[in-house]
Amino acid sequence: MWVYRTSGCDAPIIIYDYQEGRSGRFAKEFLNGFKGYLHTDGWGGYHQLEPEITLCGCWAHLRRKFDEALTVLREKKNSPEAKGYDFCNALFEIERRAEKMSPEERHELRQQESKPLAAQFFEWAVQQSDKTLPKSLLGTALQYALNQKKYLCSFLEDGRIELSNNRAERSIKPFVIGRKNWLFCNTPAGAKSSAVLYGIIVTAKENGLIPYAI
């Protein structure tokens, strides 16, 4: 089940689309004709959408990798795992201050504060990667950051772009939570119907409507 949604706008729209696979071509077909920014996780299948669409990476996914690396340490303080995690938190702190700003004001703040911080982070990541085991949890986090640098930095281009893909993550949760309810719904037609109905209901709720009252 694929989910497509708007970002932080006054009239949010959420669309679910059932396809019989995870190939990037399904996203390419669905978004045919669209040009602009698309926020995703780091899955390589989305690269088929370039260059017409500018992909935006998710700093929450990166922060989660540093957090996973931290959980196995006995001594967390002053560790490189903690430093990577703190870099991510610092960027999110700037975003919290920018939450009520206009896109133009947010873009200006990011140029002043987020851009040099991100540059400092990637410089540190390169240096730290050279002395870290590639297959360790820290090595995995650093490699993810360096591989995704182009996409992780897209948020600096436009104040409308968010720092994370958490909106889409939250929007797919209804299907994840309810999946055991349709273990025996085994036809593509049923899945497509479910996608349409879920899209209507969740979009209504996002816009402050109460579906049961309609």
N, C-alpha and C positions, 0 to 999 in steps of 0.2 A: 504494500500500500504506500503510494507516494503522497506527500503533502506539499502543497504550494500555498503560500500565504503572503499577504502584504506585510510591510514592516510597521513602524509606529505611525499610523495615520488615523484620521478622525473616523473613518468608516472602514474598519478592517474586513478583509475577505479571506476565507480559508477554503481551499478546494482540495479534496482527496481524489486520487486517481488510481484505480486498480490496474496493475499490469502483471503479466505472468513472469516477471523476472526483475533483476536489478541492473540491467544494462543501461549505460548512459544514453543509449539511443532513445530510450523512452522519454527521458527528460528533454532531449533534443527535439523530438517530435512534438511534445506537449508545448514547448516554448518556441516553436517555429515562428519567426517573425519578431520575437521580442528582442529588444536591445536595451541594455542597462546593466544594473548591478544585481547579482544573485548571491545571496548568502547561503553557504553550505558548510558541511563538515569537510574533512580532508580527503574524502573518497575520490580516487583517480578517475572514475567514470564521468565526473562532471567536466573533465578537461575537454570532452568532445564539444562542449558548448562554446569554447573559445574560437576565434577572438571576438565574435559578435557580442558575447556577453562577458562582462568583467566579473570574475569570481571573487568573493570576499571570504576570507578564512575566519575561523572561530577561535578566539582567545580563551574561551571557556574550555574547549577541548584540550588546548595546550596546557592550561592551568591544571586540568584534571590529571594529565600525565605526570606533571611535577608532584602533584599531591600523592599519586600512587607510588612514586619513587620515595617520597618522604615516609610513607607508612612502614617501610621495612627497616628504617634506620633506628638505632638505639639513641644516637646523639644527633638530634635534628638541628640544633642551633648552629649557626654559621656554616652549615653544609652548603655545597653547590645546589643541592635539591631545593633547600629553603630559599636560596638566592633567586633561582629561577621562578619559584612560586611567588616570591615577593615582587619580582618585576611585573608579573601578571596582575597581582593585586593592586599595584601602584597605578597601572593603566585603568583598571576598573574604578579606582577611587576618583580619577580624573573624570571618568564618564558619569559617576554619581553627581559630581558637581555640575556637570553639563546637562543634566537631565531636563531641566526646565528651559534651557536655552533654545534659541532658534537654530536651524541648521547652519546658518551663516556664522552665528556666534560660536557654535560648537566646533565648526571647522577651524575658526581662528584660534580657539583655545588648544585644539589638537596640534596645530602648527607650532604653537609656542611651547607646549609641555609634552604632549604625547609623542610627537615626532622625534625629538632628541632622546626621549626615554626608550623608545623602540629601537633607535639606532644603537644606543648603549647596550640594550639587551642582546641584539644580534651580534654585536662585536664580542660581547662576553661569551655568547653561545659558541661562536667559532673557536675562541681560545679554549673554552672548557671542553669542547668536543674532541680536541686534539689530545687530551689527557684523560679521556673517559672510555671505558670499555663499550664498544658499540651496542652490544646486546644486553647491557645492563638496563635497568629501568630509567636511570638518568640518561644513558646513551640514547635510548629510544625517544625520550622526551626532547633531547637536543636535536636529534636527527629529524624528528617531526617538525620542530621549529624551523630548522634550516631549509628543509624541503618545501615548507609552506610559506616561506618568507614573503614571496610575491603576493600571496593571497592574504596573509595576515596584515600586510601593510595597506591593503586597499581602503581600509576605513579612514585613512588620512586624506583620501581624495575628495570626499564629499561628507558634509555634516549629517546627511540623512542615513548614512550607513551605520549600523550598530557594531559593537565590539564583539558580540557573540551571536550564535545562531540559536539562542535559547528559546526564542518565540516559536520556531518551528519544532524544537524538541518538545515543548509543552503541548503543541497542537497535535502531535502524533500520539500523545499519551492515551487519549480515549480508546484508540484501537489496541494499544498495548495492554491496558488494564482489562479491557473487555474481551480479549481474544478467546478465552475459554468458553465464552457464551455462544460462539459459533463454530465450534470444532466440527460440527456435522453439516455446516453450510458449505457445500463442496462444488458449487458451480461458479464459473466466471461471471455469469449474468447476475447472480446473487451478490457477488463481491462488488460489482459495478453499482448495483442498486444501493448497497450499504454505503459506498463512497459518496454517492449523491445525497443521501439522507443525512449522513454525518456532516457533510459540508454545510447543508442548510441549517441544521440544528446548532452546530458549533459557531457558525458565522453569526447567527441570531444572538447567541449568548455573548459573543465578543462585542456585539453592538448594544448590549444592555437589555435585550429582550428576553422574555421568559417563554420558551417554547411551549410549555404545558398550558400557558394561559392563552395561547393564540387559538 
